[in-house]
């Protein structure tokens, strides 16, 4: 019906001699139609998973509670709930505000406390991402559970997510979240049941479910592989810039006169050939090898460009082969009683 309506609008109902305002309406309806088709494509491969396999008994887990300037009481409510989560683990408060009162509260509760080291002085801090990066090099857990300061975890969150990592190709497990101070009749859909339900399940079917920034368990090895890839690409870019600058200087010298000009011309050609021969295989190697445990879409397939209106999803992108998407486990946990905090369940 939507297709017929849009076709009728574009073929017969638009006044081409006085086109305003129908064309904007036609564009809006066409956009909504395309988005509906893409949403249907995403839902075509909905994957509903059962309970997770039993976790490996020797797996090590670090829980990170990230904070900057949230109230100490709020942070400690999350940290103590994380500390009491079932399955052996270590809990860390990552305080980007370096507050002595929070450090004292963490020590009293038996929770680890980390803040930025002196290595970050006069360098870009990168907000929450930098806070997590700082903690990565100061902890040792094989798996990382990331929580915002206002997200109180259920005691069973590790037990219900860690088992999926028995598959070595899984890089992250994203759990849903819900609010304790929102009623079931909320007309605005603040609990996001569509997003954490069918949308993520559909993306999971396409091997393209993604990390939502919090309440997710990640494999440390996958993150470190991404960091190495980023470092190598940054070094390659720096070397290319240096070779490009050297080539420009040598070409400028070659335009002069004398015996040095011929030498400069030959070296400039060698530098240019070197730059091109080293950069092209590098790109091909990244496409071929990639980072198999950290990608969130399947090689050889493209992520559906869905949810452009409701969730601000950008275009899909290609990823290397041998990847495995994030997964959303099922199950329901009891809600927490603190009405000011968000809880996560898996």
PLY file of the C-alpha trace (Angstrom):
ply
format ascii 1.0
element vertex 346
property float x
property float y
property float z
element edge 345
property int vertex1
property int vertex2
end_header
0.00 0.00 0.00
2.79 2.42 0.84
4.48 1.67 -2.48
1.25 2.31 -4.40
0.62 5.54 -2.51
4.14 6.82 -3.15
3.89 5.86 -6.82
0.57 7.69 -7.14
1.99 10.80 -5.51
5.01 10.96 -7.79
3.02 10.25 -10.97
-0.25 12.09 -10.56
-0.75 14.16 -7.45
2.18 16.58 -7.73
1.36 19.92 -9.34
4.43 20.42 -11.52
3.48 24.00 -12.39
3.18 24.97 -8.74
5.33 22.36 -7.01
5.34 23.79 -3.49
4.68 22.28 -0.95
3.96 18.71 -2.30
7.59 17.80 -3.28
8.85 17.90 0.33
5.94 15.67 1.31
6.78 13.27 -1.51
10.41 13.17 -0.39
9.38 12.48 3.21
7.06 9.66 2.18
9.70 8.18 -0.12
12.28 8.26 2.65
9.89 6.56 5.05
9.12 3.90 2.43
12.78 3.16 1.76
13.48 3.00 5.50
10.58 0.57 5.95
11.96 -1.69 3.20
15.42 -1.64 4.80
13.93 -2.38 8.20
12.15 -5.35 6.66
15.44 -6.50 5.17
17.04 -6.32 8.62
14.17 -8.31 10.13
14.43 -10.93 7.40
17.21 -12.69 9.34
16.11 -12.23 12.95
18.12 -14.49 15.22
16.65 -15.47 18.58
19.21 -17.10 20.83
18.55 -19.29 23.80
20.50 -19.47 27.02
24.27 -19.04 26.87
26.53 -22.07 27.29
28.23 -22.47 30.66
31.17 -20.07 31.00
34.73 -21.32 31.23
35.52 -21.67 34.95
39.01 -20.23 34.54
37.92 -17.10 32.63
38.98 -13.79 34.20
36.67 -10.77 34.15
37.16 -7.09 34.98
34.12 -4.86 35.51
34.71 -1.20 34.61
32.42 1.48 36.07
33.19 4.68 34.16
32.58 8.07 35.77
33.58 11.70 35.51
31.52 13.92 37.81
28.46 11.86 38.73
27.39 11.85 42.40
29.51 9.57 44.56
26.38 7.83 45.90
25.27 6.95 42.38
28.67 5.61 41.38
28.98 3.53 44.55
25.50 2.03 44.10
26.61 0.75 40.70
30.05 -0.32 41.92
28.74 -2.31 44.90
26.19 -4.09 42.70
28.99 -4.89 40.25
31.17 -6.14 43.11
28.39 -8.51 44.18
27.85 -9.96 40.70
28.11 -13.73 40.63
31.18 -15.31 39.03
34.74 -14.48 40.14
35.82 -11.06 38.91
37.42 -7.75 39.85
35.52 -4.46 39.94
37.15 -1.15 39.07
35.89 2.42 39.26
37.44 4.43 36.44
37.30 7.99 37.77
38.13 10.59 35.15
37.48 13.30 37.73
40.21 12.12 40.16
38.03 12.74 43.23
39.58 11.85 46.61
36.16 11.23 48.18
35.34 8.63 45.52
38.72 6.96 46.01
38.04 6.71 49.75
34.55 5.29 49.17
35.92 2.71 46.74
38.57 1.61 49.21
35.97 1.29 51.98
33.77 -0.89 49.73
36.65 -3.09 48.59
36.43 -1.89 45.00
39.41 -1.05 42.80
39.95 2.59 41.85
41.80 3.89 38.77
42.38 7.38 37.44
44.51 8.78 34.63
48.26 8.37 34.87
50.79 11.14 34.26
51.22 9.84 30.70
48.03 11.70 29.78
49.34 15.13 30.75
49.22 17.58 27.81
47.71 14.93 25.55
44.20 14.51 24.09
42.08 12.73 26.71
39.35 11.35 24.41
36.73 11.38 27.19
35.25 7.96 28.02
37.27 6.17 25.35
40.48 7.49 26.84
39.32 6.50 30.30
38.79 2.92 29.12
42.09 2.88 27.25
43.88 3.95 30.40
42.30 1.06 32.31
43.13 -1.48 29.61
46.84 -1.13 30.31
46.44 -1.32 34.07
44.24 -4.40 34.37
44.61 -7.99 33.22
41.13 -9.55 32.89
40.53 -11.58 29.75
37.01 -10.13 29.44
35.72 -6.64 30.25
32.23 -5.65 31.38
31.72 -1.93 30.74
29.12 -0.03 32.77
28.13 3.61 32.96
28.01 5.23 36.39
24.20 4.97 36.57
23.79 1.39 35.33
23.22 -1.09 38.12
23.99 -4.63 36.89
21.95 -7.67 37.78
23.93 -10.22 39.85
23.64 -12.79 37.04
24.86 -10.59 34.19
28.25 -12.31 33.87
26.78 -15.81 34.16
24.29 -15.04 31.39
26.80 -13.51 28.96
30.26 -14.98 29.49
29.37 -18.40 28.09
29.04 -17.03 24.56
32.79 -16.42 24.51
33.46 -20.15 24.34
33.27 -19.41 20.61
36.71 -17.83 19.96
35.32 -15.69 17.14
32.95 -13.75 19.43
34.28 -10.31 20.36
31.43 -8.80 22.36
28.07 -9.60 23.89
25.70 -6.65 24.16
23.04 -6.87 26.88
19.89 -4.71 26.99
19.15 -2.05 29.57
15.95 -0.77 31.08
14.91 1.98 33.44
13.55 1.32 36.91
11.71 4.65 37.09
9.70 4.21 33.87
6.34 2.46 33.99
5.26 -0.20 31.56
2.71 2.20 30.03
5.37 4.73 29.00
4.09 6.15 25.68
7.57 7.34 24.61
9.13 3.89 24.57
12.00 4.88 26.85
12.82 1.25 27.56
13.80 0.83 23.89
12.27 -2.65 23.53
12.33 -2.34 19.73
16.02 -1.50 19.65
17.27 -4.08 22.15
14.81 -6.63 20.80
13.99 -7.07 17.09
16.51 -4.54 15.74
19.53 -6.02 17.50
18.25 -9.54 16.82
17.90 -8.70 13.14
21.38 -7.24 13.02
22.63 -10.31 14.84
21.20 -12.43 12.04
23.27 -10.39 9.57
26.34 -10.71 11.84
26.27 -6.93 12.35
25.01 -6.35 15.89
27.05 -3.61 17.53
28.41 -2.27 20.80
26.10 0.33 22.37
28.80 1.89 24.54
27.87 0.26 27.82
26.41 -2.81 29.58
28.36 -5.13 27.31
31.04 -7.77 27.79
34.06 -7.53 25.47
37.04 -9.72 24.73
40.27 -7.90 25.61
42.20 -9.59 22.81
39.84 -8.15 20.20
40.29 -4.63 21.55
44.05 -4.98 21.59
44.02 -6.22 17.99
42.07 -3.13 16.99
44.61 -0.98 18.80
47.50 -2.64 16.96
45.76 -2.18 13.62
45.16 1.49 14.42
48.78 1.95 15.45
50.08 0.33 12.26
47.81 2.48 10.11
48.92 5.62 11.94
52.59 4.70 11.42
51.91 4.01 7.74
50.24 7.40 7.37
53.18 9.13 9.06
55.69 7.34 6.83
53.67 8.21 3.73
53.58 11.87 4.74
57.35 11.84 5.26
57.98 10.19 1.90
55.63 12.62 0.20
57.43 15.61 1.70
60.83 14.14 0.76
59.64 13.56 -2.80
58.51 17.18 -3.10
61.85 18.47 -1.84
63.81 16.21 -4.20
61.70 17.21 -7.19
62.32 20.83 -6.34
66.06 20.15 -6.16
65.93 18.26 -9.46
64.68 21.37 -11.23
68.01 23.06 -10.49
71.29 22.75 -12.42
74.49 20.85 -11.85
75.35 17.21 -11.10
73.28 17.16 -7.93
70.12 17.80 -9.94
70.39 14.46 -11.78
70.97 12.60 -8.52
67.98 14.34 -6.94
65.77 13.41 -9.90
66.73 9.74 -9.61
66.17 9.64 -5.87
62.81 11.43 -6.22
61.63 8.75 -8.65
62.78 6.00 -6.30
60.99 7.60 -3.36
57.77 7.93 -5.34
57.89 4.30 -6.49
58.62 3.16 -2.95
55.66 5.08 -1.57
53.22 3.57 -4.05
54.54 0.01 -3.83
54.32 0.00 -0.03
50.89 1.62 0.31
48.87 -0.49 -2.13
49.69 -3.96 -0.71
49.10 -2.57 2.76
45.50 -1.77 1.88
44.99 -5.16 0.28
46.48 -6.89 3.32
44.07 -5.13 5.68
41.13 -6.23 3.54
42.36 -9.81 3.34
43.57 -10.37 6.90
41.72 -7.79 8.95
40.93 -8.34 12.60
38.73 -11.45 12.74
37.73 -11.24 16.39
36.79 -7.59 16.59
34.60 -6.85 13.59
30.85 -6.64 13.90
29.67 -7.71 10.47
30.17 -10.69 8.24
32.74 -10.64 5.48
31.23 -10.75 2.02
27.96 -9.17 3.17
26.92 -5.61 3.73
25.13 -4.39 6.83
21.56 -3.29 6.03
21.23 0.49 6.20
18.33 0.43 8.60
16.81 2.59 11.30
17.87 5.90 9.77
15.06 7.83 11.44
14.66 6.32 14.88
18.22 5.41 15.75
20.42 7.65 13.62
22.13 4.74 11.91
24.56 5.77 9.23
25.38 3.82 6.08
26.51 0.24 6.39
30.16 -0.54 5.84
32.24 -3.46 4.63
34.40 -5.42 7.07
37.06 -8.12 6.63
36.29 -11.80 6.41
36.16 -14.36 9.22
34.32 -12.02 11.55
31.52 -12.74 13.98
28.95 -10.21 15.11
27.93 -9.28 18.60
25.02 -11.19 20.08
22.12 -10.38 22.33
21.37 -13.16 24.81
17.87 -13.64 26.07
16.51 -13.91 29.56
14.96 -11.63 32.11
16.30 -10.38 35.39
14.67 -8.84 38.40
14.69 -5.05 38.46
16.61 -3.05 40.98
14.81 -0.84 43.45
16.88 2.32 43.02
14.59 4.50 40.91
17.30 6.97 39.92
19.49 4.40 38.21
19.36 2.40 35.04
19.78 -1.34 35.28
21.11 -3.78 32.74
20.01 -7.28 32.18
20.96 -9.93 29.68
0 1
1 2
2 3
3 4
4 5
5 6
6 7
7 8
8 9
9 10
10 11
11 12
12 13
13 14
14 15
15 16
16 17
17 18
18 19
19 20
20 21
21 22
22 23
23 24
24 25
25 26
26 27
27 28
28 29
29 30
30 31
31 32
32 33
33 34
34 35
35 36
36 37
37 38
38 39
39 40
40 41
41 42
42 43
43 44
44 45
45 46
46 47
47 48
48 49
49 50
50 51
51 52
52 53
53 54
54 55
55 56
56 57
57 58
58 59
59 60
60 61
61 62
62 63
63 64
64 65
65 66
66 67
67 68
68 69
69 70
70 71
71 72
72 73
73 74
74 75
75 76
76 77
77 78
78 79
79 80
80 81
81 82
82 83
83 84
84 85
85 86
86 87
87 88
88 89
89 90
90 91
91 92
92 93
93 94
94 95
95 96
96 97
97 98
98 99
99 100
100 101
101 102
102 103
103 104
104 105
105 106
106 107
107 108
108 109
109 110
110 111
111 112
112 113
113 114
114 115
115 116
116 117
117 118
118 119
119 120
120 121
121 122
122 123
123 124
124 125
125 126
126 127
127 128
128 129
129 130
130 131
131 132
132 133
133 134
134 135
135 136
136 137
137 138
138 139
139 140
140 141
141 142
142 143
143 144
144 145
145 146
146 147
147 148
148 149
149 150
150 151
151 152
152 153
153 154
154 155
155 156
156 157
157 158
158 159
159 160
160 161
161 162
162 163
163 164
164 165
165 166
166 167
167 168
168 169
169 170
170 171
171 172
172 173
173 174
174 175
175 176
176 177
177 178
178 179
179 180
180 181
181 182
182 183
183 184
184 185
185 186
186 187
187 188
188 189
189 190
190 191
191 192
192 193
193 194
194 195
195 196
196 197
197 198
198 199
199 200
200 201
201 202
202 203
203 204
204 205
205 206
206 207
207 208
208 209
209 210
210 211
211 212
212 213
213 214
214 215
215 216
216 217
217 218
218 219
219 220
220 221
221 222
222 223
223 224
224 225
225 226
226 227
227 228
228 229
229 230
230 231
231 232
232 233
233 234
234 235
235 236
236 237
237 238
238 239
239 240
240 241
241 242
242 243
243 244
244 245
245 246
246 247
247 248
248 249
249 250
250 251
251 252
252 253
253 254
254 255
255 256
256 257
257 258
258 259
259 260
260 261
261 262
262 263
263 264
264 265
265 266
266 267
267 268
268 269
269 270
270 271
271 272
272 273
273 274
274 275
275 276
276 277
277 278
278 279
279 280
280 281
281 282
282 283
283 284
284 285
285 286
286 287
287 288
288 289
289 290
290 291
291 292
292 293
293 294
294 295
295 296
296 297
297 298
298 299
299 300
300 301
301 302
302 303
303 304
304 305
305 306
306 307
307 308
308 309
309 310
310 311
311 312
312 313
313 314
314 315
315 316
316 317
317 318
318 319
319 320
320 321
321 322
322 323
323 324
324 325
325 326
326 327
327 328
328 329
329 330
330 331
331 332
332 333
333 334
334 335
335 336
336 337
337 338
338 339
339 340
340 341
341 342
342 343
343 344
344 345
